[in-house]
Amino acid sequence: MAIARATPAGSEFQAARIQPHDVKILTLSFEYPPLGGGGSKVVQGLSAELIGMGHEVEVVTMSYRGLPRNEEIDGIRIHRVRCLRKSVDVSNPVELASYMLGALPTVLRLGKAGSFDILHCHFIMPDGLVGLLASRRLGIPLIVTAHGSDVPGYNPDRFKFLHKLISPAWRSAVRAMDRIVCPSRFLESLILEHEPSADTIVIPNGLHLDKFDASRERKRSILIVTRMLKRKGVQDVLRALSGTDLGFEINVVGTGPYLEELTRLAGTLDLEVRFHGWLDNDSPELKELFETAAIFVFPSHAENFPLVLLEAMAAGNAIVTTNQTGCQEVVGGAAICVTPEDHEAIREAVVSLATDPALREQKGREARERLEREFSWPAVSRRYVSSFEDLVSARQSAGT
């Protein structure tokens, strides 16, 4: 469905001749590949699909060493704002503040020159706050996608003090946003718990179905891919598998502040684990690990809608993950779900899959089928466009 763009008074096209057009979207996300984790991949995947549908997308994001300030990739125009970011996978509050200082004037400049229909921010903080200020100046609707750590209570180990400090500003900003997209009902409930008046909608994350080949022969391999944070629960898997003799290699991919502790723990448990560190999401090495793994384990204590589970589903892995989190919303009944931090339950789930090839094959097939049915990017993107159009129509109606 196209949107009607209003034309300036006095132009050759008067109100009676408003022409339809595709949606023109200005996107803000402090993380965009190669920076960041799952959230940045969501921004990239959605942007690429919107371009493929005939819409226009420009992205404002953080700069990083060696990356060009401006470039166009697959039709997506990317603008990188000078900032203090030092790491490819994580940024601290000072670095985020430096990004915000440069992002606002960049967004205002692009917005005034580009006649955008919608301002779409990923992460309530910092991008949503920048977007809120810009939206008011530019007079275009604001939609914000929450990703987890930008919501109080989602990641208390890392951001508890920061969220407490900014709580009044967070609630005020959330109330003022035209709409907040929550990839899971779990995250929506957290937002509404802290600000009941928020205008929320649930739209899941998506994945391109051809990202991985689910038909390859499997190795006796257990795979874990995540940021190395305590709440991701990798330590729970290591402790759960200590003393087992399954004959499966254990591959752990990712980096982060908890990696050194995990490496030490694996040594004390006398567990043979290969820590690969950070691998680019599009690398042949990561593709090989996903496509040949027999079992994928993601034991996180708290999640929104983890993209890595969609990737495991695309690869046809038999999955063990956690309930009482956004993880269960992703996998449904196509995986074995256990209580977070329950080492015995994790061990039983992994052992049951390791010792039963038929069960592994069944769960891998169910996971792939659920992905194809529920989470393809075309289906997810159509829901986003529908929400964009609703907001633009509402803004136009209010202005008449």
NORUR-V865271 format. One record per residue. N is the residue number from 1. OMEGA is omega in whole degrees, 0 to 359 (* if undefined). Layout:
BEGIN
n=N omega=OMEGA
n=N omega=OMEGA
END
This chain:
BEGIN
n=1 omega=180
n=2 omega=178
n=3 omega=176
n=4 omega=179
n=5 omega=177
n=6 omega=180
n=7 omega=182
n=8 omega=177
n=9 omega=178
n=10 omega=179
n=11 omega=181
n=12 omega=177
n=13 omega=180
n=14 omega=187
n=15 omega=182
n=16 omega=183
n=17 omega=176
n=18 omega=185
n=19 omega=176
n=20 omega=178
n=21 omega=176
n=22 omega=185
n=23 omega=178
n=24 omega=192
n=25 omega=172
n=26 omega=187
n=27 omega=174
n=28 omega=174
n=29 omega=182
n=30 omega=176
n=31 omega=177
n=32 omega=184
n=33 omega=13
n=34 omega=180
n=35 omega=170
n=36 omega=183
n=37 omega=185
n=38 omega=181
n=39 omega=181
n=40 omega=178
n=41 omega=176
n=42 omega=179
n=43 omega=181
n=44 omega=182
n=45 omega=179
n=46 omega=181
n=47 omega=180
n=48 omega=180
n=49 omega=178
n=50 omega=176
n=51 omega=179
n=52 omega=179
n=53 omega=178
n=54 omega=178
n=55 omega=179
n=56 omega=181
n=57 omega=168
n=58 omega=186
n=59 omega=172
n=60 omega=184
n=61 omega=181
n=62 omega=171
n=63 omega=177
n=64 omega=186
n=65 omega=175
n=66 omega=180
n=67 omega=180
n=68 omega=181
n=69 omega=180
n=70 omega=175
n=71 omega=176
n=72 omega=180
n=73 omega=179
n=74 omega=177
n=75 omega=180
n=76 omega=178
n=77 omega=186
n=78 omega=179
n=79 omega=182
n=80 omega=184
n=81 omega=177
n=82 omega=180
n=83 omega=187
n=84 omega=186
n=85 omega=183
n=86 omega=186
n=87 omega=181
n=88 omega=190
n=89 omega=184
n=90 omega=176
n=91 omega=183
n=92 omega=183
n=93 omega=179
n=94 omega=179
n=95 omega=178
n=96 omega=178
n=97 omega=179
n=98 omega=177
n=99 omega=181
n=100 omega=181
n=101 omega=179
n=102 omega=185
n=103 omega=184
n=104 omega=179
n=105 omega=178
n=106 omega=180
n=107 omega=179
n=108 omega=179
n=109 omega=180
n=110 omega=182
n=111 omega=181
n=112 omega=183
n=113 omega=194
n=114 omega=181
n=115 omega=181
n=116 omega=178
n=117 omega=188
n=118 omega=173
n=119 omega=185
n=120 omega=181
n=121 omega=172
n=122 omega=185
n=123 omega=179
n=124 omega=174
n=125 omega=6
n=126 omega=191
n=127 omega=181
n=128 omega=179
n=129 omega=176
n=130 omega=181
n=131 omega=180
n=132 omega=178
n=133 omega=181
n=134 omega=181
n=135 omega=179
n=136 omega=180
n=137 omega=186
n=138 omega=180
n=139 omega=177
n=140 omega=184
n=141 omega=181
n=142 omega=172
n=143 omega=185
n=144 omega=174
n=145 omega=176
n=146 omega=183
n=147 omega=176
n=148 omega=184
n=149 omega=176
n=150 omega=181
n=151 omega=180
n=152 omega=177
n=153 omega=182
n=154 omega=183
n=155 omega=186
n=156 omega=181
n=157 omega=186
n=158 omega=191
n=159 omega=184
n=160 omega=182
n=161 omega=182
n=162 omega=180
n=163 omega=177
n=164 omega=181
n=165 omega=185
n=166 omega=186
n=167 omega=180
n=168 omega=180
n=169 omega=180
n=170 omega=182
n=171 omega=180
n=172 omega=180
n=173 omega=181
n=174 omega=178
n=175 omega=186
n=176 omega=182
n=177 omega=183
n=178 omega=178
n=179 omega=177
n=180 omega=177
n=181 omega=177
n=182 omega=180
n=183 omega=178
n=184 omega=175
n=185 omega=176
n=186 omega=181
n=187 omega=177
n=188 omega=181
n=189 omega=178
n=190 omega=179
n=191 omega=183
n=192 omega=175
n=193 omega=183
n=194 omega=178
n=195 omega=185
n=196 omega=183
n=197 omega=182
n=198 omega=176
n=199 omega=186
n=200 omega=174
n=201 omega=180
n=202 omega=172
n=203 omega=184
n=204 omega=170
n=205 omega=181
n=206 omega=179
n=207 omega=174
n=208 omega=188
n=209 omega=182
n=210 omega=182
n=211 omega=180
n=212 omega=176
n=213 omega=183
n=214 omega=186
n=215 omega=185
n=216 omega=177
n=217 omega=185
n=218 omega=171
n=219 omega=174
n=220 omega=189
n=221 omega=172
n=222 omega=185
n=223 omega=172
n=224 omega=177
n=225 omega=181
n=226 omega=167
n=227 omega=182
n=228 omega=175
n=229 omega=182
n=230 omega=183
n=231 omega=178
n=232 omega=170
n=233 omega=179
n=234 omega=178
n=235 omega=179
n=236 omega=178
n=237 omega=180
n=238 omega=179
n=239 omega=180
n=240 omega=184
n=241 omega=178
n=242 omega=179
n=243 omega=176
n=244 omega=179
n=245 omega=187
n=246 omega=183
n=247 omega=178
n=248 omega=172
n=249 omega=181
n=250 omega=179
n=251 omega=180
n=252 omega=182
n=253 omega=177
n=254 omega=177
n=255 omega=182
n=256 omega=187
n=257 omega=183
n=258 omega=185
n=259 omega=181
n=260 omega=179
n=261 omega=179
n=262 omega=178
n=263 omega=178
n=264 omega=181
n=265 omega=179
n=266 omega=178
n=267 omega=181
n=268 omega=179
n=269 omega=182
n=270 omega=183
n=271 omega=181
n=272 omega=183
n=273 omega=175
n=274 omega=177
n=275 omega=184
n=276 omega=186
n=277 omega=182
n=278 omega=173
n=279 omega=177
n=280 omega=185
n=281 omega=180
n=282 omega=184
n=283 omega=175
n=284 omega=181
n=285 omega=180
n=286 omega=177
n=287 omega=179
n=288 omega=181
n=289 omega=179
n=290 omega=188
n=291 omega=182
n=292 omega=179
n=293 omega=176
n=294 omega=185
n=295 omega=175
n=296 omega=182
n=297 omega=178
n=298 omega=191
n=299 omega=188
n=300 omega=179
n=301 omega=181
n=302 omega=180
n=303 omega=174
n=304 omega=177
n=305 omega=190
n=306 omega=179
n=307 omega=182
n=308 omega=176
n=309 omega=175
n=310 omega=179
n=311 omega=177
n=312 omega=177
n=313 omega=179
n=314 omega=180
n=315 omega=180
n=316 omega=178
n=317 omega=166
n=318 omega=194
n=319 omega=167
n=320 omega=179
n=321 omega=189
n=322 omega=170
n=323 omega=181
n=324 omega=178
n=325 omega=175
n=326 omega=181
n=327 omega=183
n=328 omega=176
n=329 omega=180
n=330 omega=189
n=331 omega=183
n=332 omega=178
n=333 omega=184
n=334 omega=179
n=335 omega=173
n=336 omega=182
n=337 omega=182
n=338 omega=177
n=339 omega=178
n=340 omega=176
n=341 omega=178
n=342 omega=186
n=343 omega=181
n=344 omega=180
n=345 omega=178
n=346 omega=180
n=347 omega=180
n=348 omega=181
n=349 omega=181
n=350 omega=180
n=351 omega=181
n=352 omega=178
n=353 omega=182
n=354 omega=185
n=355 omega=183
n=356 omega=181
n=357 omega=180
n=358 omega=178
n=359 omega=177
n=360 omega=181
n=361 omega=180
n=362 omega=182
n=363 omega=177
n=364 omega=179
n=365 omega=179
n=366 omega=180
n=367 omega=180
n=368 omega=180
n=369 omega=179
n=370 omega=177
n=371 omega=182
n=372 omega=184
n=373 omega=192
n=374 omega=197
n=375 omega=175
n=376 omega=181
n=377 omega=178
n=378 omega=181
n=379 omega=180
n=380 omega=183
n=381 omega=177
n=382 omega=178
n=383 omega=176
n=384 omega=182
n=385 omega=177
n=386 omega=178
n=387 omega=176
n=388 omega=184
n=389 omega=177
n=390 omega=183
n=391 omega=179
n=392 omega=179
n=393 omega=179
n=394 omega=179
n=395 omega=179
n=396 omega=179
n=397 omega=180
n=398 omega=182
n=399 omega=182
n=400 omega=*
END
